Amino acid sequence: MTLNTGTTISLLLLGYNGLLSYLCFKRARRSGDFYIIYPTLAAILLAFILFLYFFFLIA
């Protein structure tokens, strides 16, 4: 994988995580809606772990 491809994938993943967090916090406005945040944080952490696995253990 070239540096350009890795940088593009990193930026796309960062944008995806930012969009996911924005939508999550926009939807969870009331105090009882914070249960929505936990699956979103789990998805962000899983994406980060897969990112680290792909770039440091495979490439």
Buried (B, 14 or more C-beta within 10 A) or exposed (E): EEEEEEEEBEEEBEEEBEEBBEEBBEEBEEEEEEEEBEEBEEBBEEBEEEBEEBEEEEE
